[in-house]
Amino acid sequence: MNETKVRAGVLNRRLDSRYYLTAIAAAIVFSGFSQYLWQYNFPDWPLIKSQPPGVSVLLVGLGIAGILWLFTDWRIYRSRPLLWIIGFLAVTWALVVSTSIIHGDLFTHSVWVYVPILLMLLLKSPDLASVRFVLLATAWMIAGVIVSTRLLEIVGTLSMPPLGNDLVGFEQSNYWLPLSGSIGPAFRWPGPMGHNAMTGIAAMYLVVLGLALWKRISIVLIVVGVLTLLVTSSRVSMVATVIGVAVVLILGDTVLTRRISFNIRLAVVAVIGVLAVALALVASPNLTGRTSYWPAFVNLWESSPWIGVGVSGRELGDPLISQTNAHNIFLDILVLYGIAPLVSLTLALGGILYLAFKSAKIGQITPLAITVVFLVAGLTQADHGWAEPSEPWWFLILAVFMASAVISLDSASAQENQ
C-alpha cells in the first residue's frame, strides 16, 4: 500500500519547465553536430526513412522533450506582444514551407517541429529562472561541442571540411589568423557548424551570454568564445560581439550605470555600434556582400517578386550565388520566398526588439543583448532559415520568453504595490 502511494506520488509530480526546455536545447545542438559528423566524417551512418542523422536526433530529442512537457505545469503569459510575435513567426514558417512546396524545393522532416516548439513554450511558458538556466545550458552544450571538435581534430580523430589550396592561400593573405599554427589551423576554422561564419556566430553567443548571465565559471564560456572567434576569423561575429558586449556593460543594470539615464547610455551604445561597423567596413570593403552578393540577389528577386524564386531558383541567377545565401536575413527571405514572409518576419523581429527594450529598462539586459547580436549578425549572414529550428533561432526564442517573464513579474509587482 505504501509502495503504491509512493509510485502515485512520483507519477503526479509536476516538473519545472527547465527539463523540457533543456531537452529541446539538446535536440537542436546535437542534431546540428550529428549532421556535421555525418556529412564530413561518417558518411556511412544509416539514414532512417531517407532522413539524415541530424533529423533523427532532432525528432528523438523532441520526443523526449514532449514527454517531459506533458508532466510540466501549465503557465501561460498572455501578453499581447508575445502572442503577436509567436503568431508572426508561425505565419512566416507557413509561408516559407508553402512557398517551398510551390517551388519544388527539397526539405527534411525537421520543418514539422518548428511550430510545435513554439506552442510548447506558449502553453507552458518558462519562468525567469528556467530561461536563465536553459540559456546557460545551451551555451555550455555549444562550448562542449566546439572544444571537443577541435581537440579531436588536433589528435586526428576527426577531419575538417576539405578546403582547396587556392582558398587556403587566399584566407592566409586576406584574413587575420593570430592563432594559426597553434590551436587554430592554417586557415579559417570551419568548426562543428561546418562553416567559419556559423561557428563564429555560435562563439558570439558564448561571449555575450557569459557576460550577461555572469557567474565565476562564465569566464570559461567567454574564453572559449573569444578563442573561437579568433580561429574562425568571422568578422561579422567579431563586430556583433563587440556591440553585444557594449549592450551588456553599458545598458545593463549596475551601480555605475544607474547614475546615467537609459537614453544616454543607449546613445553611447549606438555610437559604439556605428564605429564598430565602420571599422569593419574599412578593414573589409566587401564585409556585407553589398558589392557582390546583394546586387546579384536583388536582380534574381526581380524575376519573381511576390513568391520569390525558392532555394532551387538560385541556380537561375548569377553563378556566384547558386550555392550561397544572400548574406542578409531580410534579403534572403525576400528573394527565396517573396514579400509576404518578409513582412511577417519583420513584424516578428520588431516585436521581439520591443519586448527586449522593455526588459532592459526594467533591469534585465539579456534579451536585448541576444536580439541585438542576432540582428547585427543577420545584416551580413543568413546561414539559418525560418522553417526549422537552429541555434540562433533558439536563442532568439528564449530571449522572447525571458523578456515576457521579466515584464510579467514587473507588472505583478506593480499591482501588489498599488
BATOR-512485 format. One record per residue (C-alpha): residue number from 0; residue in one letter; x negated, y negated, z negated. Coordinates in pm, 1 decimal, always signed. Each point is the difference from the previous one (the first is absolute). Layout:
N
SITE lumnu seti        x        y        z
SITE   NUM    a        X        Y        Z
...
This chain:
418
SITE lumnu seti        x        y        z
SITE     0    m     +0.0     +0.0     +0.0
SITE     1    n   -276.2   -244.3    -93.9
SITE     2    e   -195.4    +96.1   +312.8
SITE     3    t   +308.4    -73.2   +214.7
SITE     4    k    +37.0   -344.4   -155.3
SITE     5    v   -365.3    -78.1    +64.5
SITE     6    r    +31.5    +99.4   +364.5
SITE     7    a   +315.3   -208.9    +39.5
SITE     8    g   -177.7   -296.0   -154.3
SITE     9    v   -285.4    +32.6   +247.8
SITE    10    l   +239.1    +18.4   +295.5
SITE    11    n   +194.8   -304.5   -118.5
SITE    12    r   -307.8   -210.6    -63.4
SITE    13    r    -13.2   -301.5   +229.1
SITE    14    l   -326.8    -97.1   +164.0
SITE    15    d   -160.2   -339.1    +33.3
SITE    16    s     -3.5   -132.7   +356.9
SITE    17    r   -379.5     +8.0    +12.3
SITE    18    y    +11.8   +377.6    +54.9
SITE    19    y   +189.8     -2.1   +326.8
SITE    20    l   -180.0   -315.5   +111.5
SITE    21    t   -340.2   +158.2    -59.6
SITE    22    a   +110.9   +301.7   +202.1
SITE    23    i    +97.6   -229.7   +289.1
SITE    24    a   -335.5   -177.9    -25.7
SITE    25    a   -188.2   +330.3     +6.4
SITE    26    a   +204.1   +117.3   +298.9
SITE    27    i    -87.0   -313.3   +198.3
SITE    28    v   -370.1    -11.3    -93.1
SITE    29    f    -76.0   +368.8    +47.8
SITE    30    s   +214.8    +24.0   +310.6
SITE    31    g   -224.9   -254.4   +167.1
SITE    32    f   -315.4   +169.1   -130.6
SITE    33    s   +106.8   +347.3   +115.8
SITE    34    q    +80.4   -146.5   +340.8
SITE    35    y   -352.2   -143.8    +15.7
SITE    36    l   -158.4   +331.4   -103.4
SITE    37    w   +201.9   +191.6   +258.3
SITE    38    q    -75.1   -243.6   +280.3
SITE    39    y   -375.8    -31.9    -51.4
SITE    40    n   -117.3   +303.1   -197.7
SITE    41    f   +246.6   +288.9    -12.3
SITE    42    p   +191.3    +10.8   +329.8
SITE    43    d    +83.7   +367.5    -56.9
SITE    44    w   +234.5    -78.1   -288.9
SITE    45    p   +337.0   +147.0    +97.6
SITE    46    l   +292.2   -212.3   +116.5
SITE    47    i   +335.9    +61.4   -164.5
SITE    48    k   +295.1    -42.7   +237.0
SITE    49    s   -238.4   -180.7   +237.2
SITE    50    q    -62.7   -266.4   -263.9
SITE    51    p   -356.2   -101.9    -97.1
SITE    52    p   -120.0    +76.9   -355.3
SITE    53    g    +48.4   -357.9   -117.3
SITE    54    v   +373.9    +24.9    +61.8
SITE    55    s    +26.1   +327.3   -190.5
SITE    56    v   -188.5   -146.6   -298.1
SITE    57    l   +224.4   -306.8     +6.6
SITE    58    l   +322.4   +202.1     +9.6
SITE    59    v   -111.0   +238.0   -275.8
SITE    60    g   -113.1   -289.6   -218.5
SITE    61    l   +326.3   -184.2    +50.7
SITE    62    g   +192.5   +318.6    -74.2
SITE    63    i   -173.3    +11.0   -338.3
SITE    64    a    +72.5   -370.7    -45.8
SITE    65    g   +366.2    +64.1    +78.8
SITE    66    i    +24.4   +265.6   -272.1
SITE    67    l   -160.7   -235.2   -251.7
SITE    68    w   +231.5   -277.7   +118.0
SITE    69    l   +306.5   +211.9    -83.2
SITE    70    f   -110.6    +13.1   -364.9
SITE    71    t    -70.5   -373.7    -17.9
SITE    72    d   +235.7   -248.3   -163.8
SITE    73    w   +211.3   -225.9   +221.0
SITE    74    r   -128.1   -355.3     -5.8
SITE    75    i   +118.4   -242.7   +264.7
SITE    76    y   -120.8   -359.0    +38.0
SITE    77    r   +289.8   -162.6   +179.1
SITE    78    s   -165.5   -324.0   +108.0
SITE    79    r   +117.3   -123.1   +337.4
SITE    80    p   -349.5    -72.1   +134.7
SITE    81    l   -107.6   +357.6    -74.4
SITE    82    l   +305.7   +145.5   +173.4
SITE    83    w    -53.2   -222.3   +303.5
SITE    84    i   -367.8    +95.9    +21.6
SITE    85    i    +73.5   +373.0    -14.3
SITE    86    g   +279.5    -50.8   +252.2
SITE    87    f   -224.0   -184.3   +246.2
SITE    88    l   -273.1   +262.8    -36.6
SITE    89    a   +255.2   +275.3    +68.9
SITE    90    v   +132.1   -189.7   +303.0
SITE    91    t   -356.5    -43.1   +127.5
SITE    92    w    -56.5   +373.9    -34.1
SITE    93    a   +325.3    +80.2   +184.3
SITE    94    l    -85.6   -236.2   +283.6
SITE    95    v   -355.6   +131.1    +33.3
SITE    96    v   +109.9   +366.1     +3.4
SITE    97    s   +292.9    -54.3   +237.1
SITE    98    t   -214.6   -206.9   +236.1
SITE    99    s   -271.3   +267.4     -9.9
SITE   100    i   +259.7   +256.4   +105.5
SITE   101    i   +110.4   -225.6   +287.0
SITE   102    h   -360.7    -30.7   +117.3
SITE   103    g    -63.7   +371.4    -37.4
SITE   104    d   -280.4    -52.9   -251.9
SITE   105    l   -118.0   +294.6   -203.5
SITE   106    f    +15.8     -8.5   -379.8
SITE   107    t    -22.9   +249.0   -285.1
SITE   108    h   +255.2    +95.7   -263.3
SITE   109    s   -166.0   -239.5   -244.2
SITE   110    v   +232.5   -270.8   +134.2
SITE   111    w   +295.0   +157.9   -182.8
SITE   112    v   -140.0    -66.7   -348.7
SITE   113    y    -28.5   -379.9    +34.8
SITE   114    v   +356.1    -92.8    -94.2
SITE   115    p    +40.7   +274.0   -266.9
SITE   116    i   -303.9   -140.8   -183.8
SITE   117    l   +160.4   -345.1     +1.7
SITE   118    l   +327.9   +142.9   -130.4
SITE   119    m   -176.3   +195.7   -273.8
SITE   120    l   -160.4   -318.0   -131.3
SITE   121    l   +316.7   -202.9    +40.5
SITE   122    l   +223.1   +242.4   -190.9
SITE   123    k   -252.3    +82.6   -273.4
SITE   124    s   -207.3   -315.3     -5.4
SITE   125    p   -323.2     +5.0   -201.4
SITE   126    d    -59.7   -233.9   -289.9
SITE   127    l   -304.1   -226.3    -21.6
SITE   128    a   -216.3   +248.8   -191.0
SITE   129    s    +75.1   +278.6   +247.5
SITE   130    v    -86.9   -209.4   +305.0
SITE   131    r   -323.3   -113.0   -161.8
SITE   132    f    -88.1   +362.3    -76.3
SITE   133    v    +73.8   +120.2   +353.9
SITE   134    l   -187.7   -288.3   +165.4
SITE   135    l   -310.2    +96.1   -195.2
SITE   136    a    +60.0   +371.9    +58.1
SITE   137    t    +20.3    -60.0   +375.3
SITE   138    a   -316.6   -210.3     -8.8
SITE   139    w   -186.9   +271.2   -190.9
SITE   140    m   +113.2   +265.5   +248.2
SITE   141    i   -128.1   -210.3   +289.3
SITE   142    a   -327.7    -70.4   -179.5
SITE   143    g    -44.1   +372.3    -62.6
SITE   144    v    +63.3    +82.2   +364.7
SITE   145    i   -245.9   -268.5   +117.1
SITE   146    v   -281.4   +105.0   -234.3
SITE   147    s    +53.2   +372.5    +59.3
SITE   148    t     -1.5    -45.3   +376.4
SITE   149    r   -325.5   -195.1     +5.7
SITE   150    l   -174.6   +240.3   -240.1
SITE   151    l   +108.4   +301.4   +206.4
SITE   152    e   -122.6   -173.4   +314.8
SITE   153    i   -338.8    -70.5   -156.7
SITE   154    v    -49.6   +365.6    -99.5
SITE   155    g   +120.2   +114.2   +342.5
SITE   156    t   +327.1   +166.9    -99.2
SITE   157    l   +214.4   -244.7   +199.9
SITE   158    s    -66.1   -159.7   +336.3
SITE   159    m    +84.1   -357.8    +90.5
SITE   160    p   +210.4    -85.1   +305.3
SITE   161    p   -229.8     +2.4   +305.5
SITE   162    l   -139.2   -330.9   +119.2
SITE   163    g   -179.4    -57.2   +331.1
SITE   164    n   -361.2   -119.6     +1.8
SITE   165    d    +96.0   -319.2   +183.7
SITE   166    l   +257.6    -86.0   -264.9
SITE   167    v   -247.7    +73.3   -279.2
SITE   168    g   -247.8   -243.8   +155.4
SITE   169    f   +272.7   -259.1    +45.6
SITE   170    e   +104.9    +19.3   -365.0
SITE   171    q   -358.0    -20.5   -121.8
SITE   172    s    -48.1   -316.3   +205.2
SITE   173    n   +328.6   -171.9    -76.9
SITE   174    y   +101.6    +98.9   -353.1
SITE   175    w   -142.0    -52.8   -346.3
SITE   176    l   -101.2   +342.3   -132.4
SITE   177    p   -187.3    -66.7   -327.5
SITE   178    l    +32.4   +359.1   -125.8
SITE   179    s    -97.0   +170.4   +325.7
SITE   180    g   -248.7   +278.3    -65.8
SITE   181    s    +81.2    +21.0   -371.7
SITE   182    i   +356.9    +89.3    -97.8
SITE   183    g   +130.1   -109.5   +339.4
SITE   184    p    -57.8   +144.3   +347.4
SITE   185    a   -181.8   -185.9   +278.0
SITE   186    f   +331.4   -140.6   +123.6
SITE   187    r   +331.6   -116.0   -145.6
SITE   188    w   +127.4   +284.2   -215.9
SITE   189    p   +341.1   +125.0   +121.8
SITE   190    g    +76.4   +157.1   -338.7
SITE   191    p   +284.6   +238.3    -86.5
SITE   192    m   +256.8   -215.4   +181.2
SITE   193    g   -177.6    +73.5   +328.5
SITE   194    h    -79.6   -361.3    +88.2
SITE   195    n   -214.0   -260.2   -172.4
SITE   196    a   +278.8   -261.1     -2.7
SITE   197    m   +251.0   +235.1   -162.5
SITE   198    t   -250.5   +118.6   -261.0
SITE   199    g   -101.5   -362.2    -60.5
SITE   200    i   +361.7    -96.6    -64.5
SITE   201    a    +28.7   +283.1   -253.8
SITE   202    a   -313.5   -136.4   -169.8
SITE   203    m   +156.8   -346.4     -4.2
SITE   204    y   +285.6   +128.6   -215.5
SITE   205    l   -244.8   +166.3   -241.4
SITE   206    v   -172.8   -332.2    -67.4
SITE   207    v   +317.0   -207.4    -28.8
SITE   208    l   +190.4   +250.5   -215.2
SITE   209    g   -302.6    +67.4   -218.2
SITE   210    l    -13.8   -370.5    -76.8
SITE   211    a   +374.1    -68.7    -21.2
SITE   212    l    +69.8   +298.7   -227.5
SITE   213    w   -320.5    -37.7   -194.0
SITE   214    k   -122.7   +262.2   -242.6
SITE   215    r   -363.0    +70.3    -85.2
SITE   216    i     -0.9   +305.8   +220.7
SITE   217    s   +130.0   -213.9   +288.9
SITE   218    i   -360.7    -99.8    +65.7
SITE   219    v    -38.4   +342.8   +163.7
SITE   220    l   +281.7    -77.1   +244.8
SITE   221    i   -154.3   -337.9    +77.9
SITE   222    v   -348.8   +143.4    +56.8
SITE   223    v   +134.0   +276.1   +224.8
SITE   224    g   +204.7   -257.8   +189.3
SITE   225    v   -289.4   -242.3    +49.6
SITE   226    l   -242.3   +273.6   +111.3
SITE   227    t   +260.9   +133.0   +242.4
SITE   228    l    +51.6   -346.4   +146.0
SITE   229    l   -374.6    -24.7    +58.2
SITE   230    v    -38.1   +339.5   +168.7
SITE   231    t   +309.8    -47.6   +216.3
SITE   232    s    -93.1   -360.9    +86.1
SITE   233    s   +369.0    -71.8    +52.3
SITE   234    r     +1.1   -376.9    +30.3
SITE   235    v   +373.3    -51.1    -24.8
SITE   236    s     +3.2   +213.5   -316.2
SITE   237    m   -278.6   -211.9   -147.4
SITE   238    v   +187.8   -321.6    +78.6
SITE   239    a   +324.0   +137.4   -145.4
SITE   240    t   -185.4   +119.6   -310.6
SITE   241    v   -148.7   -346.0    -60.7
SITE   242    i   +344.6   -155.6    +29.6
SITE   243    g   +156.3   +268.8   -219.8
SITE   244    v   -261.9    -51.1   -271.4
SITE   245    a    +64.0   -374.8    +16.2
SITE   246    v   +373.1    +62.7    -44.4
SITE   247    v    -60.6   +216.0   -307.9
SITE   248    l   -256.2   -227.3   -167.8
SITE   249    i   +159.1   -336.7    +79.4
SITE   250    l   +373.0    +73.7     +2.3
SITE   251    g    -11.4   +260.3   -276.9
SITE   252    d   +130.3    -81.3   -346.0
SITE   253    t   -303.8    -61.5   -221.8
SITE   254    v    -92.8   -244.5   -275.0
SITE   255    l   -199.0   -209.3   +246.9
SITE   256    t   +249.0     -2.0   +286.7
SITE   257    r   +295.8    -94.4   -220.6
SITE   258    r   -150.9   -348.2    -36.1
SITE   259    i    +44.8    -66.0   +372.5
SITE   260    s   +335.8     -4.3   +178.6
SITE   261    f    +87.6   +293.2   +223.0
SITE   262    n    +37.6   -221.0   +308.3
SITE   263    i   -350.0   -145.6    -37.7
SITE   264    r   -147.5   +347.2    -40.4
SITE   265    l   +197.3   +114.1   +303.4
SITE   266    a   -150.0   -282.1   +204.8
SITE   267    v   -350.5   +106.4   -109.4
SITE   268    v    +67.8   +358.9   +109.9
SITE   269    a   +129.9   -128.9   +334.3
SITE   270    v   -321.2   -195.5    +54.7
SITE   271    i   -210.9   +304.4    -88.4
SITE   272    g   +205.1   +208.5   +242.1
SITE   273    v    -46.5   -247.9   +284.3
SITE   274    l   -374.4    -22.1    -64.1
SITE   275    a    -36.3   +378.7    -15.1
SITE   276    v   +185.0    +45.8   +328.9
SITE   277    a   -192.8   -285.3   +164.2
SITE   278    l   -334.4   +149.0   -109.0
SITE   279    a   +103.8   +338.1   +136.7
SITE   280    l   +102.1   -153.6   +332.2
SITE   281    v   -334.1   -178.3    +31.9
SITE   282    a   -189.7   +317.2    -81.5
SITE   283    s   +214.7   +206.5   +236.0
SITE   284    p   +180.4   -194.8   +273.9
SITE   285    n   +210.3   +303.8    +94.2
SITE   286    l    +86.8   +103.9   -356.0
SITE   287    t   +371.7    -38.6    +58.9
SITE   288    g     +0.2   +154.1   +346.0
SITE   289    r   +148.4   -322.3   +128.9
SITE   290    t   -232.1    -12.6   +302.9
SITE   291    s    +58.3   +359.0   +111.8
SITE   292    y   +266.9   +214.0   -170.6
SITE   293    w   +258.6   -271.1    -63.4
SITE   294    p    +24.4   -134.2   +357.8
SITE   295    a    +10.7   +353.0   +142.2
SITE   296    f   +281.1   +101.8   -234.6
SITE   297    v   +197.7   -317.9    +68.2
SITE   298    n    -22.0    +66.3   +372.7
SITE   299    l   +123.6   +354.1    -58.6
SITE   300    w   +289.2   -118.1   -219.1
SITE   301    e   +126.0   -229.7   +276.3
SITE   302    s    +81.3   +309.6   +204.9
SITE   303    s   +259.9   +111.9   -259.4
SITE   304    p    +70.9   -273.8   -257.8
SITE   305    w   +317.4   +140.5   -158.4
SITE   306    i    -87.6   +360.6    -79.0
SITE   307    g   -375.9    -10.3    +50.3
SITE   308    v   -203.1   +254.4   +192.0
SITE   309    g    -46.0   +270.8   -261.6
SITE   310    v   -324.5   +166.2   -100.0
SITE   311    s    -14.0   +185.5   +330.4
SITE   312    g    +55.1   -329.4   +183.9
SITE   313    r   -341.4   -126.9   -101.0
SITE   314    e   -138.7   +214.6   +279.4
SITE   315    l   +166.9   -236.9   +247.2
SITE   316    g   -193.0   -303.2   -121.1
SITE   317    d   -363.9   -102.3     +0.0
SITE   318    p   -222.5   +310.5    -47.4
SITE   319    l   -158.2   -188.5   -292.7
SITE   320    i   +313.8    +50.9   -211.4
SITE   321    s   +114.8   +344.5   +110.4
SITE   322    q   -132.5   +172.1   -313.5
SITE   323    t    +16.8   -276.1   -258.8
SITE   324    n   +244.7   -220.1   -187.6
SITE   325    a    +66.9   -370.9    +44.5
SITE   326    h   -219.9    -94.8   -298.8
SITE   327    n   +292.4   -189.2   -153.3
SITE   328    i   +297.6   +161.3   -174.1
SITE   329    f   +249.3   -247.8   +145.8
SITE   330    l   -127.9    +14.9   +357.1
SITE   331    d    -33.9   +378.3    -17.7
SITE   332    i   +361.6    +65.3    -95.7
SITE   333    l   +121.4   -259.6   +251.5
SITE   334    v   -185.6   +153.7   +293.2
SITE   335    l    +78.2   +362.1    -86.1
SITE   336    y   +359.3    -31.8   -120.1
SITE   337    g   +137.0   -341.1    +93.9
SITE   338    i   +150.5   -308.1   -160.7
SITE   339    a   +255.0   +153.9   -240.0
SITE   340    p   -244.0   +199.1   -219.0
SITE   341    l   -235.4   -299.3     -4.3
SITE   342    v   +280.8   -212.5   -147.2
SITE   343    s    +99.0   +259.3   -262.4
SITE   344    l   -363.5    +59.7    -99.6
SITE   345    t    -68.0   -373.0    -30.2
SITE   346    l   +306.4    -41.9   -221.5
SITE   347    a   -110.4   +292.5   -217.6
SITE   348    l   -352.3   -136.2    -41.7
SITE   349    g   +138.0   -348.9    -69.6
SITE   350    g   +217.5   +144.4   -277.0
SITE   351    i   -294.8   +190.1   -145.7
SITE   352    l   -210.2   -316.8     -3.6
SITE   353    y   +286.1   -186.6   -171.0
SITE   354    l    +28.4   +259.4   -278.2
SITE   355    a   -377.6    +12.6    -37.4
SITE   356    f    -17.4   -377.7    -49.0
SITE   357    k   +275.8    +14.1   -263.1
SITE   358    s   -189.9   +273.3   -180.6
SITE   359    a   -323.0   -203.2    +12.0
SITE   360    k   +168.5   -304.7   -149.7
SITE   361    i   +130.1   +215.8   -283.0
SITE   362    g   -351.0   +126.4    -66.6
SITE   363    q    -44.7   +328.9   +189.5
SITE   364    i   -238.3    -63.5   +289.9
SITE   365    t    -39.8   +356.1   +131.9
SITE   366    p   +296.3     +2.0   +246.5
SITE   367    l   -116.0   -326.5   +155.7
SITE   368    a   -360.8   +122.0    +28.4
SITE   369    i   +113.8   +319.4   +175.0
SITE   370    t   +233.1   -187.9   +233.8
SITE   371    v   -257.5   -263.5    +92.1
SITE   372    v   -276.5   +247.8    +84.4
SITE   373    f   +249.0   +212.0   +194.1
SITE   374    l   +101.0   -300.9   +211.6
SITE   375    v   -354.4   -131.6    +45.6
SITE   376    a   -126.0   +339.3   +115.6
SITE   377    g   +310.9    +37.6   +215.1
SITE   378    l    -84.2   -312.9   +195.5
SITE   379    t   -287.2   +184.0   +167.8
SITE   380    q    +78.6   +369.3    -53.5
SITE   381    a   +304.9   +216.8    +65.3
SITE   382    d   -128.6   +348.8    -73.4
SITE   383    h   +318.7   +113.0   -176.0
SITE   384    g   +353.0    +11.0   +136.9
SITE   385    w   +349.3    -56.1   -138.0
SITE   386    a   +150.6   +342.5    +61.7
SITE   387    e   -194.5   +210.1   -249.2
SITE   388    p   -168.7    -60.9   -336.0
SITE   389    s   -361.4   -110.5    -26.8
SITE   390    e   -224.8   -118.2   -281.5
SITE   391    p    +30.0   -375.3    +80.8
SITE   392    w   +378.4    +41.5    +29.4
SITE   393    w    +13.1   +184.5   -333.4
SITE   394    f   -191.2   -276.7   -177.7
SITE   395    l   +238.9   -256.6   +149.5
SITE   396    i   +308.3   +194.0   -114.6
SITE   397    l   -141.0    +33.2   -351.9
SITE   398    a    -65.9   -376.0     +1.3
SITE   399    v   +368.7    -62.5    +83.5
SITE   400    f   +123.9   +210.0   -288.9
SITE   401    m   -259.2   -137.8   -239.3
SITE   402    a   +114.3   -354.6    +79.4
SITE   403    s   +363.5   +105.6    -44.2
SITE   404    a    -76.1   +157.2   -336.9
SITE   405    v   -182.5   -314.4   -116.7
SITE   406    i   +283.3   -227.7   +110.2
SITE   407    s   +261.7   +225.9   -161.5
SITE   408    l   -187.7     -1.4   -330.4
SITE   409    d    -33.6   -377.6    +13.6
SITE   410    s   +372.7    -42.8    +71.1
SITE   411    a    +95.1   +233.7   -282.8
SITE   412    s   -229.9   -187.9   -238.5
SITE   413    a   +149.8   -334.0   +104.5
SITE   414    q   +352.7   +129.4    -65.0
SITE   415    e    -95.9   +125.6   -346.6
SITE   416    n   -144.5   -342.0    -89.5
SITE   417    q   +316.4   -185.0    +97.6
